[in-house]
Amino acid sequence: MLARQFCHWPVPVAEAGTVLCVGLHLEDMAAWASQCAPFTTGQERQEASRFAHMADAVRHLTGRALARRMLWALDGQNSVAPFARTPYGKPFCPQTTADFSISHSAEMVWVALCRTANVGIDVEQVHPLPDAADLTDQLHPQERHALLTLPAGELETAFFRCWTRKEAVLKACGTGLNTPLNSFCVHTGPQQNSWILSLPAATTRLPQNNAPETVPWTSHDIATTAAYQCSVAASSPHLEVLVRVF
Ligand SMILES: CC(C)(COP(=O)(O)OP(=O)(O)OC[C@H]1O[C@@H](n2cnc3c(N)ncnc32)[C@H](O)[C@@H]1OP(=O)(O)O)[C@@H](O)C(=O)NCCC(=O)NCCS
């Protein structure tokens, strides 16, 4: 989307029972900061001005502006109220019970929004990762084993898939890296849905030996382009995941 279209763009509305995922492809990066100004707070703009790279500032401001516009579409409000942060740093809007999650990478900014469940989204631009095998050290043993037994040419793609899935779960939990990466497990294969095998202990009351299919969350990979891997997770089962890319 071109930056100048953002102000008047008809924002999709998240319906009950859905996770709405909106992705913006920032075609003209430098023009976005000014177009997002009406939808960001002075504090957000001040934070952005301290980033060393213009692109990081633009991604930060666009994520906040997109989240705010999606929240406004939900309840008809249009105040530029500041977001608060949980003790682990997840931004939230004190005026609503809807949860949202922001992720940005290269030219993509994504926001996922859900009225009734906690939600997490993660996007990563896929790039060469010569140390992918070493990076598997931090993962759950089952993930590590699955990745390291792949043919060499498939490791990188599968690692990114595993990575964005795990980050989506962590961002829905809101704990970020405070939750050890080896304390929960995702499938590393190409299935698009239901790839959570076990959740971090604090998020579930399920007995340890519960079957994987009973994990009561929604999980979904968003097929964008081959250049990006994107995953979303939400803390209720059977939500419909709606994806809009602009
Ligand atoms: C923020 C975090 C959760 C994700 O960061 P990231 O993938 O580098 O960056 P993303 O663009 O996807 O997400 C950043 C956004 O997450 C949000 N965020 C920050 N802390 C968060 C938290 N605790 N929970 C949920 N969301 C959080 C913010 O909106 C932030 O963007 P903003 O500051 O511009 O508003 C990071 O702290 C983290 O824990 N990363 C895990 C890193 C890792 O080792 N992953 C390997 C998995 S195999």
The ligand as an SDF file (V2000), in Angstrom:
LIG
                    3D

 48 50  0  0  0  0  0  0  0  0999 V2000
    9.0670   -8.6540   21.1670 C   0  0  0  0  0  0  0  0  0  0  0  0
    9.3790  -10.1080   20.9910 C   0  0  0  0  0  0  0  0  0  0  0  0
    8.2970  -10.9200   21.6730 C   0  0  0  0  0  0  0  0  0  0  0  0
    9.3530  -10.3910   19.4890 C   0  0  0  0  0  0  0  0  0  0  0  0
   10.2260   -9.5570   18.8200 O   0  0  0  0  0  0  0  0  0  0  0  0
   10.6570   -9.6460   17.3110 P   0  0  0  0  0  0  0  0  0  0  0  0
   10.2310  -10.9080   16.6570 O   0  0  0  0  0  0  0  0  0  0  0  0
   12.0810   -9.3200   17.2930 O   0  0  0  0  0  0  0  0  0  0  0  0
    9.8810   -8.4210   16.6430 O   0  0  0  0  0  0  0  0  0  0  0  0
    8.3950   -8.3220   16.0840 P   0  0  0  0  0  0  0  0  0  0  0  0
    8.4120   -7.2440   15.0830 O   0  0  0  0  0  0  0  0  0  0  0  0
    7.8270   -9.6160   15.6580 O   0  0  0  0  0  0  0  0  0  0  0  0
    7.5540   -7.8460   17.3540 O   0  0  0  0  0  0  0  0  0  0  0  0
    7.7870   -6.6260   17.9670 C   0  0  0  0  0  0  0  0  0  0  0  0
    6.4870   -6.1840   18.5960 C   0  0  0  0  0  0  0  0  0  0  0  0
    6.0670   -7.1280   19.5580 O   0  0  0  0  0  0  0  0  0  0  0  0
    5.3170   -6.4460   20.5560 C   0  0  0  0  0  0  0  0  0  0  0  0
    5.8090   -6.9310   21.8510 N   0  0  0  0  0  0  0  0  0  0  0  0
    6.8380   -6.4760   22.6030 C   0  0  0  0  0  0  0  0  0  0  0  0
    6.9490   -7.2320   23.7250 N   0  0  0  0  0  0  0  0  0  0  0  0
    5.9820   -8.1640   23.6550 C   0  0  0  0  0  0  0  0  0  0  0  0
    5.5840   -9.2240   24.5100 C   0  0  0  0  0  0  0  0  0  0  0  0
    6.1810   -9.4860   25.6720 N   0  0  0  0  0  0  0  0  0  0  0  0
    4.5300  -10.0040   24.1320 N   0  0  0  0  0  0  0  0  0  0  0  0
    3.8830   -9.7690   22.9710 C   0  0  0  0  0  0  0  0  0  0  0  0
    4.2100   -8.7710   22.1130 N   0  0  0  0  0  0  0  0  0  0  0  0
    5.2570   -7.9900   22.4620 C   0  0  0  0  0  0  0  0  0  0  0  0
    5.4830   -4.9530   20.3350 C   0  0  0  0  0  0  0  0  0  0  0  0
    4.2900   -4.4620   19.7440 O   0  0  0  0  0  0  0  0  0  0  0  0
    6.6430   -4.8920   19.3590 C   0  0  0  0  0  0  0  0  0  0  0  0
    6.5590   -3.8610   18.3990 O   0  0  0  0  0  0  0  0  0  0  0  0
    6.5260   -2.3080   18.7800 P   0  0  0  0  0  0  0  0  0  0  0  0
    7.4440   -2.1270   19.9690 O   0  0  0  0  0  0  0  0  0  0  0  0
    7.0130   -1.6270   17.5450 O   0  0  0  0  0  0  0  0  0  0  0  0
    5.0970   -2.0080   19.0930 O   0  0  0  0  0  0  0  0  0  0  0  0
   10.7730  -10.4050   21.5620 C   0  0  0  0  0  0  0  0  0  0  0  0
   10.9260   -9.8150   22.7780 O   0  0  0  0  0  0  0  0  0  0  0  0
   11.0320  -11.8300   21.7580 C   0  0  0  0  0  0  0  0  0  0  0  0
   10.7920  -12.3730   22.7930 O   0  0  0  0  0  0  0  0  0  0  0  0
   11.5580  -12.4720   20.7450 N   0  0  0  0  0  0  0  0  0  0  0  0
   11.8820  -13.8510   20.7530 C   0  0  0  0  0  0  0  0  0  0  0  0
   13.2270  -13.9970   20.0620 C   0  0  0  0  0  0  0  0  0  0  0  0
   13.6270  -15.3990   19.7590 C   0  0  0  0  0  0  0  0  0  0  0  0
   14.5790  -15.8890   20.2830 O   0  0  0  0  0  0  0  0  0  0  0  0
   12.9380  -16.0940   18.8990 N   0  0  0  0  0  0  0  0  0  0  0  0
   13.3620  -17.3720   18.4680 C   0  0  0  0  0  0  0  0  0  0  0  0
   12.1900  -18.3010   18.3960 C   0  0  0  0  0  0  0  0  0  0  0  0
   12.7340  -19.8510   17.7690 S   0  0  0  0  0  0  0  0  0  0  0  0
  1  2  1  0
  2  3  1  0
  2  4  1  0
  2 36  1  0
  4  5  1  0
  5  6  1  0
  6  7  2  0
  6  8  1  0
  6  9  1  0
  9 10  1  0
 10 11  2  0
 10 12  1  0
 10 13  1  0
 13 14  1  0
 14 15  1  0
 15 16  1  0
 15 30  1  0
 16 17  1  0
 17 18  1  0
 17 28  1  0
 18 19  1  0
 18 27  1  0
 19 20  2  0
 20 21  1  0
 21 22  1  0
 21 27  2  0
 22 23  1  0
 22 24  2  0
 24 25  1  0
 25 26  2  0
 26 27  1  0
 28 29  1  0
 28 30  1  0
 30 31  1  0
 31 32  1  0
 32 33  2  0
 32 34  1  0
 32 35  1  0
 36 37  1  0
 36 38  1  0
 38 39  2  0
 38 40  1  0
 40 41  1  0
 41 42  1  0
 42 43  1  0
 43 44  2  0
 43 45  1  0
 45 46  1  0
 46 47  1  0
 47 48  1  0
M  END
$$$$
